[in-house]
Amino acid sequence: MLLFESKFLYQEKGNRLVRWNFLTDSLETGALYLDCRSEEQYKLASIKDAVGCGFIKKPYGSGASSLAKLGGFLADVRKKTESKSTVICFDEGEGMYACRLAWILIGMGVNAKVLAYKFDDLPKEWRAPGKEQLASPPGKAVPVKSLTTISQLQKDLTRVQLIDSRTMEEYEGRMPRMTNPDVGGICGRIPGSVHWDWLMLYDAEGKLRAREEVMAQIRDIGLIPERPTVIYDYNGARSCTTALVLTRCGYRQVSVYLGSWMEWRKTDLPKQHVRVWGEE
C-alpha cells in the first residue's frame, strides 16, 4: 500500500527526464527499510521499524577476514529480506552509503532500491527512534557478484576499464582522501585508471542528475560499454553510486573494488602520483 509519494518524479517526467529506476520516492507499508546513517542518528530518529545498518559506513578490505566481518552483517540483512517484496535503503538522501548497501544487496540477488528523499524532509508521522541496530558477530564471506577483490583486480588490471570516482585532488595525488585526510597518508592512484568524480553525478540540491546529463559525462570520458569495468574510490562507498548509475546507462559488466585505495595503498603493488600527505 502506497502511503506517501513526492511530486518531483512527475515534475521530471514533465521535463522529459527519466528518473533512475534504482531510486524510489515512495514510502510503502510492508517494505523493509534499511537505515544507512550513523548509529547515533538512527537512535535519535529513523523511519518507523527501520533496521539500523550503520555497519555499511565502516571501511572494509577485500581480504578474507574483512569480507567475513562484512559477511556477518550481510547474512542478517539477507534473512530479513526473505519475507519482504520491497527493500529500501536510505541515508541522508541519495547518498553513497545507501547506494553502497543497495549495490551489494543487488549483487546478492535482492531487489533493493534507494530512497530518493532527504531524511529531514520525510513526514514526521513516519519517524520514530530506532529500535533494531544490526551488530552481528563475524560470519563468513557472502558471495557478491558485484564486488571485486584486490587479487582479482591485480590479475585483470590490464584487461578492465578502471574508473577512479574520487575527487580530482585525490586522483592527482594531492590528498589521500576526500574528508579528514590523515597526516602520513599515502596519496596516489591505481595505474591505468580514468577519472570520473562521484560528485559530478549530483546537482546543487544533492539529487542525482538526469540520465541525459550523466550520459554526456560518459561520452566525454570515453567509456566503452562492452568492456568489463571496475570502479574504486577510497573505501568502496562512492564507487557504488557510480556503479548503480553506470549499469542503468547500459553497462553490464560493472563491479566495485571494495578495498579501493585504502587497501591498495598499503601494498607493494604499482601506484601513480605517489606522495605522503603532510610532507613538504
ABEGO torsion letter per residue (X at the ends): XBABBBAAAAAAAAAGBBBBAABBABBBBGBBBBBABBAAAAAABBBBGBBBAAAAABBBBABAAAAAAAAAAAAAAAAAAAABABBBBBBAEGBAAAAAAAAAAAAAGBBBBBBBBBAAABBAAABBBBABBBBBBBBBBBBBAABBBAAAAAAAAAABBBBBABBAAAAAGABABABGBBBGBBBEBBBGBBBBBAAAABBAAGBBBBAAAAAAAAAAAGBBAABBBBBBBAAGAAAAAAAAAAAAAGBABBBBBAAEAAAAAABABBBBGBBBBGBX
